[in-house]
Amino acid sequence: MSVLMRGLGLCLLAGILAVVSGKPARAQAVSVVDDHGATVSLPRPPQRIVTMLPSLTESVCVLGACNKVVATDRWSNWPAAVQALPKLGGLDDANIELIVAQRPDLVLVAPSSRVATRLRALGLTVAELDAQDLPQVQRLFNKVAALIGQPQAASARWQALQAEIDAAAARVPVKARGARVYVEVGSTPYAAGEASFIGQLLTRLGAANVVPASLGPFPKLNPEFVVRAQPDLIMMAKDDVAGLSARPGWARMKAVVAGHVCPMTHADYDLLARPGPRLGLAAQVLARCLSIYASGLPALPERGKP
């Protein structure tokens, strides 16, 4: 048998084995356009991933590549498996040297982190991804899933998330429907507006947001704006509740006077602040606040009675 025929035979055998095992004969290249407009290409799915945003860490893990994550930002704490990984800083102080030392074949960062250019100059493959509303969350799932070589996982996770949000909406009492809500994400104050993924979750739950979409997803507000808006319910970090009445004019707000303030624990805030696969749990946090609010309202009149 000639050398050529032996070579062809080996190639045919390798193809047969690949079909039998259900595995491709060679890894498939991946390519995605990130949120900065850059084309991110890899010859094969990454084996060493650094994630520099909690929502990206959680997305990679839920979509099927948690075992490929070798380091994260300091705030990534879920799932438990990532807690023991090296922590490489945050949005404003990412440690370039430590990132390079991990020898990653893919680094996932937020566009706002401003480290992508430096990392690319050092020869690393970087994808800039984030989300501020629910359609962008779906897009993030699609792009992360494609990058890690699990494109089929995105649709399943998105559908499951929609079912989780619907289930949370079903738990909201009728009395809370239409409640005007203010959600604070920073004490400056920064708010979650109607256009944000938090605002869109509220809409799905039947509530109204006092911060209109025209102000953007997460606007910085004049504190007087909230006083004038007079929300029925305030949702904010537990640590900031004690100083609420000290804000000019806030002590006279009807929500503050009535005690319609829902404090969020650090764990609750993590869920709400991360546009990723656990937004179904974030919807449950919002639904719980709306249920507590409804429990303090007068009973609805029975049908047929005034």
N, C-alpha and C positions, 0 to 999 in steps of 0.2 A: 504493500500500500504506500502511495506517495506521501510526502510530507504534507502536501496540500490537502489530500483526502483525509489524512489523520486530523489536520487542523479543523476541517469542516465538520468532521465527526464529533470532535470535542465541543465545538460551538453548538451543534445540534443537541448533544447530550446536556449541555448547560441550559439550553432553552427548555428542554423537556423537564429537567429538574426544577426549573423556576416555575413552570406551570403546575407541576405536581405539588410543590411546596406552597404555592399561592403567593410567592414573593417575586418581585421583578428581578430580572437578571442584573440590572444596574439601577442605582438610585436615580430618581427623577429630579431634574433641575427645577428650581422654583424661581419665580419672578413676580414682584409686586410693586406697584407705584405707591409710595408712602404719602403721608399727609402733607409733606413738604414738596411733593411733586417729583421726588427723586425715584428712579427705578432701582429697586433693591433685588439683586440677582444672586443666587447661590447655586453651585453645581449639584448640590444634594441637600436634603433637609439638614438643618444644623444639629450638631451633636453637643455643642457647648454654647449655652445661651445666657446672656446677662440681661436682666430686666431692671429698668431704673424707674419704674412707676408701679404702685400696687395694683392698679387695674390691669396692667399688662402682665404682671406676674400671675395674677389670678386667672386671666384669660388663657395664658399658655398652659397652666396646670389643668384647668377644666377641659380644655380642648385636646389634651392628650400628650403633652410633652414636659410634664413636671420633672421627670427624671433627667431631662437635658439642661435644666436650669442650674447653673453653677454659682451664681451670686445675684444679689438683688440690691435695690435701694434700701435705706434704713427703715422705711415705713412698711415695707411688705411683711406681713405677719400671718397670711393665710394663703394656702393651707398650712397646717402645722409643719409639714416637711420643709418649708422654706425658712423657718425660724432659725435653724442652725447654720444656714448658709452665710458666707461672708457678706457684710453690709458695706456698700461702697459710696455712701453719701446720699444726697437728695437732689431735688431740682436745681438748687442754687449752689451746691458744693460737691457735685459729683467728683470723685477722686479718679482722675484720668489714669494715673500710674497703676492704681489697683485694678481698674477695669482692664487695662492692657495685660496686666500680669495674669489674669484669668485665662488668657489665650482663647477668647470667644470666637466662634465663627459667625455669631450674630449678636448684636447689641440692640435692645429695644428701648427707646427713650421717648419722652414727650417732646413735641416741637418746641415747647417753652423752655426746655432745659438748656438750650444753647451750647451743648457739648458735641453735637453731631459732627460739625465741621472739623473740630480738632480730632475726633476719633477717626473720621474718614482719612484725614491727613496722615494718621499713623498706620493706615492700612487695614482698619477694621471695617466690617460690613455693618452698617447701621440702618435701622428703620425708625422713622419718627411717626408715632401713632398716638392718638388720643381721641376722646369723644366728649362732646358737650350736650348732645341730645340723643334721643333713642335711635333715630335712623343712623346716626354716626356710631352708636354702639354696635348695631348690626354690621356696619361696614368694618368696624374694628375686628369683630369676630371673624369676618370673611378673610381679612388680610392676615391676621395672626394665624388662622388655620392654614391658609395657603403657605405661609412662610415656614411653618413647622412640618409641612408635608401631610397635613390632616384636613384637606379642604372639605371633606364630607362632614366633619364634626361641627362646622359653623351653623348649618341649617338646623340640625337637631338641637343644639344649645339655644338658638334663638327661639325656636318653637316652644321649647320647655320654659323659657323665660316668659313668653307671652302667657302661657298657661298659669304660671305662678302669679303674674300680675293680675290676671282675671280672678284667680282664687282669692287674692288679697282684697280686690274690689268687692267681691261677694260678701266679705265680712264687715264692710262698712255699714253702720246703721243708717236707716232712712233719715233720721234726724240730723245726721252729719252731712247729708248731701247738700251741696251748694255752699257749705261753710267757706268763708273767705279766710285764707290762710297766709301767714307770713313765715317763711322758712329762712332762718339766718344761718349762714355758713361761715361767718367771720364777724367778730365783734366790732369791726371798724365803723359801720356794719357793711358786710357783703351779704347779698341775698341770693337765694335760688329763684330766678325769675321764671315766668311762664314758659319761656323758650328752652329752658334747661331740661335735662333728663329728669331731675327731681320735680320740676314743674309739670312735666308731661306725665309723670307717675301720678301726681295729685289730680290731674285732669282725668286720668283713667279711673281714679278712685271716686270721682264725682265731686271733688272739691274745686274751689276757685282760688287762684293765686292773686294776691293784691299787687304783685309786681308784674306789670304787663310785658308781653314779649318784645315790645318796642324798645325796652331798656337793655335788651341783651340777655344772655343766659345767666350770668352771675355778676350783676352790676354792683358797684359800690354806691351806696345810697346816702343821701343826707338824712340823718336821724329823724328830722321833722317829716320826711316823706312817710315814714311808718306811722307816726302820730296822726297825720292827716288821713292816712288810709284806713285807720281803725279796723284792723283785722279782727275776726271773731276768735281766731286761735293763733297762738305764736308757738312755733317749734324752734328750739335752739339748743346749743350745747349746755349740758347740765352745769358746767363750771361757770357759765355766764349768767345764770338765772338770778343769783344772789344780788348782782349789781343792776338788775333791770330797772328797779324803781328809781335809781339814782340818775338815770338818763333824763335829760330835760324833757318834761312833758309826758314821759312814759307812765308815771305813777297814776295819771288820770285816764289812761287808755282803758276802755271797757274790758278788753281781754285780760289786762293785768289786774284790774279791780275784781273781776269775777274769778280769777285764778285759772283762766283758760290758757295756761302755758304748759307745753309738753317738753320736759327736759330730756335731752338725748344723752345717753351714756357714750363713753368713748367707743364701745363696740357698735352701738347704733350709728354713731357718726361715721365710723369706718364704712359701714354698709352704704350709707347715703352718699358719701363723698366719692365713691369709686364706681365709675361707669363701666362695669364689667359684668361677669356672669352671676354675681350675687344680688343683682338689682331686684330680683323677686323677693328676697329677704328684706331689702330696703322698702319695697312696697308694703310689706307686713308691718314694718316700723311705722310708716305713715298711717296705715290703717288702724294700728293700735292707738296712736295719738287721736285720730278722729273718733274712735270708739269711746275713749276716755272723755273727750269733749262732749260727745252726745249723751253720756251718762249723767252729766251735770245740767242738762237742759230739761225744761218742763216736759211732762209727758204729752204726747200728741193726743188730740181729742179723738174719741172713737168715731168711726164712720157713722154718719147720720145724726151726730150730736154737735152742737155748737162748740 
